[in-house]
Amino acid sequence: MCILFLKFDPRPVSKNAYRLILAANRDEFYNRPSKSADFWDSSSEILSGLDMEEGKEGGTWLGISKKGKMAALTNYLQPKIDKNAKGRGALVRNFLTTDLDSFSYLKKVSLEGHLYNGFNLIAADLRSVIEYVCSYWTTLKVEDKKKYQITSHPLNKAGVICENVMCTHKGAGLRLNKNFLSTINGDVICYYGNKGESEPIFLNAGIYGLSNSLLDTPWKKLQYGKQLFTEVIKQSQDLAKEDLVQELIKVLNNQDPQLPDPAMEDQGKEHVQLVLTEYAAVCVRCPGYGTRTNTVILIDAEGHVTFTERTMLNADINQWKTSTYQFELQT
């Protein structure tokens, strides 16, 4: 389980506003070997935490580079996983090191998505206003989507289009054919097909939430966390940067379970039944497993980045280290 909240505004009106605010939790086994966030080498070019699990060394769940490339990954909750699938952390690492733009990279990933267990991937190009682009892709398959009624986001109006799935646009139900790509009043509609056929979508300016289902899927924990996140965002221009970071970390550590949640139960099946109360909170706390890293990324109107990570030490929920890095995006 992981969760992230994102405010994306590539051209803020106010000089005090932020182009990007991201707040994310990494949920993982406490004893899984990892490195805390740091620059990868002496070039101080790419910043992220690193997975050090045997066979998956060097992968990451969230990272950013001085060239303005940023990526974040969440797993897609599924009852069964393929133990022989490729490590998903490499998807973030590869984007941070590639010369491809976010949309082109996600199109490439869409052709290889079947090699991994289910995931969501957000990739962004943040170096200049012209290149300030944020894109999203998921591996969710048609057969999985038949269970859900997906509601469009109020800002980007992205719905899901495939056979026998009801999509909504401005409150109107639409039943569209499988493998259909369309726009309605100029608003891009998200398209999902079979393996290797999916298209990434661009994210318009707005506030988004992502956990272990689709972008902005109405899991109650995601809706509640997004509400808390939005309340902090409304104050962001009036808060000192350090205070804003602390308020966002407070959101990430909210342990109030949001139950009942039939959507999460249906997706997770028996996998979540015994830990449903713990999983239903923004901050997950189970014996030996849960939220072990909070990350906040702020990028202001001038391209100044503040990256703060609060991470658990020694697999002990009472021991934490906070690190902050600041740098300018290269122009």
Backbone torsions as a table, in degrees:
resi	resn	phi	psi	omega
1	MET	NA	135.7	173.3
2	CYS	-145.8	166.4	179.1
3	ILE	-153.8	145.3	174.6
4	LEU	-146.9	152.7	177.8
5	PHE	-127.9	139.6	-171.5
6	LEU	-138.1	128.1	170.1
7	LYS	-111.9	119.1	-174.3
8	PHE	-120.4	121.0	-179.1
9	ASP	-146.3	86.8	-172.6
10	PRO	-63.9	-22.6	-179.1
11	ARG	-133.2	71.7	-178.4
12	PRO	-63.7	140.9	-179.1
13	VAL	-70.6	-41.8	-177.4
14	SER	-91.5	142.5	176.1
15	LYS	-67.3	-20.1	179.9
16	ASN	-88.4	-5.9	-178.7
17	ALA	-83.8	163.0	-179.4
18	TYR	-103.7	141.5	173.5
19	ARG	-71.1	-36.7	-178.7
20	LEU	-146.6	135.3	170.7
21	ILE	-130.7	121.2	178.8
22	LEU	-125.8	134.5	174.9
23	ALA	-131.2	124.0	-171.7
24	ALA	-141.3	147.2	172.4
25	ASN	-112.5	135.8	167.8
26	ARG	-101.7	120.2	175.4
27	ASP	-104.9	128.2	-175.0
28	GLU	-161.4	166.8	172.5
29	PHE	-60.6	134.6	-174.6
30	TYR	-62.4	-30.7	-175.6
31	ASN	-95.1	7.2	176.1
32	ARG	-69.9	124.5	-175.4
33	PRO	-65.1	130.9	-179.5
34	SER	-148.9	159.4	171.0
35	LYS	-105.9	139.3	176.2
36	SER	-66.2	162.6	-178.4
37	ALA	-57.9	134.0	176.4
38	ASP	-167.4	164.7	172.5
39	PHE	-69.9	143.8	-171.4
40	TRP	-67.5	-34.6	-176.1
41	ASP	-153.0	-171.4	-174.9
42	SER	-66.4	-16.5	179.3
43	SER	-73.9	-14.8	179.8
44	SER	50.1	45.5	-175.3
45	GLU	-97.3	-43.4	-175.2
46	ILE	-120.9	134.6	-175.4
47	LEU	-121.7	126.2	175.7
48	SER	-172.4	166.0	163.0
49	GLY	-78.6	166.2	-178.8
50	LEU	-135.6	136.8	172.8
51	ASP	-77.9	133.8	179.1
52	MET	-119.9	19.0	175.5
53	GLU	-61.6	137.5	-178.2
54	GLU	-56.4	128.4	-178.9
55	GLY	89.9	-12.6	-179.1
56	LYS	-130.1	21.1	-177.6
57	GLU	-58.5	136.4	175.1
58	GLY	91.1	-7.4	174.3
59	GLY	-75.1	164.6	178.9
60	THR	-150.9	161.1	-177.8
61	TRP	-101.0	-18.4	-175.7
62	LEU	-163.2	131.5	178.8
63	GLY	-161.2	166.5	-179.4
64	ILE	-147.4	149.7	177.8
65	SER	-120.5	160.5	177.8
66	LYS	-68.3	-17.0	174.6
67	LYS	-78.9	-0.8	175.0
68	GLY	90.7	16.0	176.1
69	LYS	-93.6	130.2	178.8
70	MET	-135.5	141.8	177.6
71	ALA	-145.6	148.9	178.3
72	ALA	-142.5	141.4	-174.7
73	LEU	-127.8	138.6	166.7
74	THR	-127.8	146.5	175.2
75	ASN	-76.5	152.8	175.5
76	TYR	-95.0	122.0	-176.3
77	LEU	-64.2	119.0	178.2
78	GLN	-142.0	142.3	-176.0
79	PRO	-61.2	-34.9	-178.6
80	LYS	-122.9	140.0	177.4
81	ILE	-124.5	156.8	177.5
82	ASP	-92.2	111.2	-177.4
83	LYS	-68.0	-15.5	-179.5
84	ASN	-97.3	2.8	-179.1
85	ALA	-70.3	159.4	179.2
86	LYS	-67.5	152.4	179.1
87	GLY	-70.5	125.9	-175.0
88	ARG	-71.6	-23.9	-179.6
89	GLY	-60.8	-23.5	178.3
90	ALA	-67.3	-23.3	-179.3
91	LEU	-63.8	-40.3	177.1
92	VAL	-71.5	-48.0	-179.3
93	ARG	-56.2	-44.9	-177.1
94	ASN	-65.1	-36.2	178.3
95	PHE	-67.5	-39.9	-178.8
96	LEU	-64.4	-22.0	-177.3
97	THR	-107.1	-6.9	-177.4
98	THR	-86.8	161.9	173.9
99	ASP	-92.9	-3.8	179.9
100	LEU	-70.7	145.1	172.1
101	ASP	-72.8	168.3	-171.9
102	SER	-61.1	-43.7	-176.9
103	PHE	-67.0	-43.4	179.1
104	SER	-64.4	-38.4	179.2
105	TYR	-65.2	-43.5	-179.4
106	LEU	-67.7	-32.0	174.6
107	LYS	-64.1	-40.4	176.5
108	LYS	-63.2	-44.3	178.9
109	VAL	-61.2	-35.8	-177.5
110	SER	-61.6	-25.8	178.6
111	LEU	-80.5	-15.6	-176.6
112	GLU	-116.0	2.8	-172.8
113	GLY	-58.9	-29.3	-177.9
114	HIS	-69.8	-10.6	179.3
115	LEU	-82.0	-7.8	-175.8
116	TYR	-118.5	159.3	164.6
117	ASN	-68.6	163.6	-171.5
118	GLY	-56.2	141.4	-179.9
119	PHE	-156.0	161.8	167.0
120	ASN	-115.2	141.7	-179.2
121	LEU	-136.7	123.5	173.1
122	ILE	-107.7	130.3	178.4
123	ALA	-130.5	143.1	-175.3
124	ALA	-140.8	146.2	171.6
125	ASP	-110.9	115.3	-167.0
126	LEU	-122.9	12.1	-169.7
127	ARG	-69.7	-41.6	179.8
128	SER	-139.2	167.7	-179.2
129	VAL	-58.5	-39.2	-178.3
130	ILE	-64.2	-37.4	-176.8
131	GLU	-96.7	8.2	-176.4
132	TYR	-73.2	89.1	-174.1
133	VAL	-130.1	138.8	177.7
134	CYS	-126.8	128.4	-176.0
135	SER	-127.4	160.2	-174.6
136	TYR	-141.8	143.1	175.0
137	TRP	-148.1	149.3	177.3
138	THR	-133.8	156.1	177.8
139	THR	-92.0	3.7	-175.4
140	LEU	-53.3	130.9	-176.0
141	LYS	-94.5	160.4	-177.2
142	VAL	-55.7	-43.9	-175.8
143	GLU	-63.8	-29.5	177.8
144	ASP	-74.4	-36.6	-174.1
145	LYS	-70.4	-17.8	-177.5
146	LYS	-64.4	-16.3	-177.3
147	LYS	-85.4	-13.8	-167.9
148	TYR	-117.6	148.4	166.4
149	GLN	-102.4	112.2	-175.1
150	ILE	-95.5	128.5	-179.4
151	THR	-101.7	137.5	-177.1
152	SER	-69.1	151.2	176.4
153	HIS	-73.1	137.7	-174.8
154	PRO	-66.0	-16.3	-178.3
155	LEU	-102.6	-41.2	-179.4
156	ASN	-103.7	-4.7	176.6
157	LYS	51.5	35.9	-179.3
158	ALA	-87.1	120.5	175.5
159	GLY	-115.4	-177.5	178.3
160	VAL	-112.3	131.4	-177.0
161	ILE	-118.5	115.5	171.3
162	CYS	-166.6	174.8	-172.6
163	GLU	-61.1	133.2	173.6
164	ASN	62.9	24.2	174.3
165	VAL	-113.6	128.0	179.0
166	MET	-85.0	120.8	175.9
167	CYS	-105.6	154.8	177.1
168	THR	-121.7	145.3	176.2
169	HIS	-140.3	113.9	-177.7
170	LYS	52.3	40.1	174.7
171	GLY	85.2	-5.3	-178.1
172	ALA	-98.9	130.3	179.6
173	GLY	-75.8	135.9	179.7
174	LEU	-128.6	128.9	173.5
175	ARG	-110.5	115.3	-173.5
176	LEU	-120.0	157.2	-175.3
177	ASN	-73.9	157.6	176.1
178	LYS	-60.2	146.4	176.8
179	ASN	57.5	48.5	-176.6
180	PHE	-122.4	129.2	179.1
181	LEU	-117.7	129.9	-173.2
182	SER	-152.2	167.7	168.3
183	THR	-127.8	149.8	177.3
184	ILE	-124.8	116.8	-176.6
185	ASN	54.1	35.7	177.2
186	GLY	81.2	-0.8	-179.7
187	ASP	-90.3	128.2	-177.1
188	VAL	-70.2	132.3	176.7
189	ILE	-103.2	131.3	-178.3
190	CYS	-69.0	136.7	-177.2
191	TYR	-117.2	130.9	172.5
192	TYR	-127.3	133.5	176.5
193	GLY	-122.2	-149.4	177.4
194	ASN	-83.9	-175.1	-177.9
195	LYS	-53.4	131.5	176.4
196	GLY	78.3	4.4	-176.8
197	GLU	-114.3	-6.0	-174.5
198	SER	-71.6	150.9	176.7
199	GLU	-114.2	138.1	172.0
200	PRO	-66.4	165.2	173.6
201	ILE	-124.8	149.8	172.7
202	PHE	-84.2	142.8	175.3
203	LEU	-97.7	123.3	174.8
204	ASN	-76.7	170.4	175.4
205	ALA	-55.4	135.1	-179.2
206	GLY	163.0	-173.4	178.9
207	ILE	-114.9	130.9	-175.2
208	TYR	-128.7	156.8	173.8
209	GLY	-133.0	141.4	-179.0
210	LEU	-144.1	128.0	173.9
211	SER	-124.0	-123.0	-175.8
212	ASN	-110.9	29.9	170.6
213	SER	-134.3	-155.8	-179.7
214	LEU	-70.7	161.8	174.8
215	LEU	-53.9	125.4	177.9
216	ASP	61.0	21.2	170.7
217	THR	-60.4	134.7	-172.3
218	PRO	-77.2	53.3	164.3
219	TRP	-64.4	143.1	-175.3
220	LYS	-65.9	-37.4	178.8
221	LYS	-64.2	-36.2	179.7
222	LEU	-70.1	-42.4	178.9
223	GLN	-63.9	-42.6	-179.4
224	TYR	-66.6	-46.5	178.6
225	GLY	-62.6	-38.5	178.6
226	LYS	-65.4	-36.3	176.1
227	GLN	-63.5	-46.0	178.4
228	LEU	-62.9	-43.0	178.8
229	PHE	-60.3	-45.3	-179.0
230	THR	-62.9	-37.7	178.1
231	GLU	-62.8	-38.3	177.3
232	VAL	-69.9	-40.8	179.9
233	ILE	-58.2	-38.5	-179.4
234	LYS	-61.2	-25.5	-179.7
235	GLN	-97.6	-2.2	-166.6
236	SER	-59.1	-35.1	-177.9
237	GLN	-75.7	-15.8	-179.0
238	ASP	-101.1	-4.4	-178.2
239	LEU	-101.5	143.1	169.7
240	ALA	-62.7	150.3	-175.4
241	LYS	-55.3	-42.8	-179.3
242	GLU	-63.9	-37.7	179.5
243	ASP	-70.8	-36.6	177.4
244	LEU	-62.4	-44.6	178.5
245	VAL	-58.9	-45.2	-178.8
246	GLN	-65.1	-37.7	178.1
247	GLU	-65.3	-38.4	179.2
248	LEU	-69.9	-37.9	176.4
249	ILE	-64.8	-34.1	176.5
250	LYS	-62.5	-41.8	176.1
251	VAL	-60.1	-44.7	-176.6
252	LEU	-66.2	-19.2	-178.5
253	ASN	-105.4	18.1	176.9
254	ASN	-73.5	124.6	-176.1
255	GLN	-109.4	20.3	179.3
256	ASP	-78.5	114.1	-179.4
257	PRO	-68.5	137.9	-179.3
258	GLN	-107.6	89.7	-175.2
259	LEU	-128.8	157.1	-3.3
260	PRO	-75.8	157.6	178.0
261	ASP	-137.2	84.2	-177.8
262	PRO	-59.2	-32.5	-178.6
263	ALA	-64.3	-44.2	177.9
264	MET	-66.5	-42.2	-180.0
265	GLU	-62.1	-42.8	-178.0
266	ASP	-65.8	-38.5	-178.9
267	GLN	-73.4	-41.1	-174.9
268	GLY	-86.2	-15.6	180.0
269	LYS	53.8	-143.5	-176.3
270	GLU	-66.6	-17.0	-178.7
271	HIS	-60.7	-31.0	-175.7
272	VAL	-105.8	-5.4	-171.5
273	GLN	-59.3	-45.2	-175.2
274	LEU	-76.4	-16.9	-177.2
275	VAL	-124.9	23.6	-173.9
276	LEU	-59.8	-42.7	-178.8
277	THR	-60.5	-42.8	-179.8
278	GLU	-70.1	-42.2	-179.0
279	TYR	-68.4	-22.5	-174.4
280	ALA	-83.1	8.9	176.9
281	ALA	-110.1	156.2	176.9
282	VAL	-58.5	-46.5	176.1
283	CYS	-98.1	119.5	-176.3
284	VAL	-93.7	131.9	178.2
285	ARG	-134.3	100.7	174.8
286	CYS	-122.4	161.3	175.5
287	PRO	-60.9	116.8	176.6
288	GLY	79.0	-1.0	-177.3
289	TYR	-149.7	144.5	175.3
290	GLY	154.5	-159.7	-178.3
291	THR	-71.3	118.1	-178.8
292	ARG	-121.9	-4.5	177.0
293	THR	-147.3	128.9	169.0
294	ASN	-107.9	133.9	177.7
295	THR	-129.6	133.0	175.1
296	VAL	-125.3	127.8	176.4
297	ILE	-121.0	126.1	175.9
298	LEU	-118.6	132.6	172.8
299	ILE	-128.0	116.9	-174.9
300	ASP	-86.0	-178.0	-174.6
301	ALA	-64.4	-21.1	-179.7
302	GLU	-94.8	2.1	179.4
303	GLY	85.2	18.4	177.0
304	HIS	-86.3	128.9	-176.2
305	VAL	-104.7	132.8	169.8
306	THR	-120.2	117.1	-177.1
307	PHE	-115.4	116.3	-179.2
308	THR	-120.7	128.5	176.2
309	GLU	-122.9	130.8	172.0
310	ARG	-114.3	115.5	-172.4
311	THR	-130.6	148.1	-178.5
312	MET	-73.9	142.7	177.7
313	LEU	-111.0	141.7	171.5
314	ASN	56.2	30.7	179.0
315	ALA	54.1	32.7	-175.7
316	ASP	-120.3	118.2	-176.8
317	ILE	-67.9	-7.2	178.0
318	ASN	-99.5	-1.2	-179.9
319	GLN	-119.8	122.1	-177.1
320	TRP	-138.4	149.8	175.3
321	LYS	-126.6	134.1	177.2
322	THR	-113.4	129.4	178.8
323	SER	-127.2	142.0	178.9
324	THR	-129.3	134.4	177.3
325	TYR	-124.3	140.5	178.7
326	GLN	-132.9	138.3	178.3
327	PHE	-162.2	169.0	177.9
328	GLU	-101.7	138.0	172.9
329	LEU	-66.5	140.2	178.8
330	GLN	-71.2	141.6	179.6
331	THR	-101.3	NA	NA
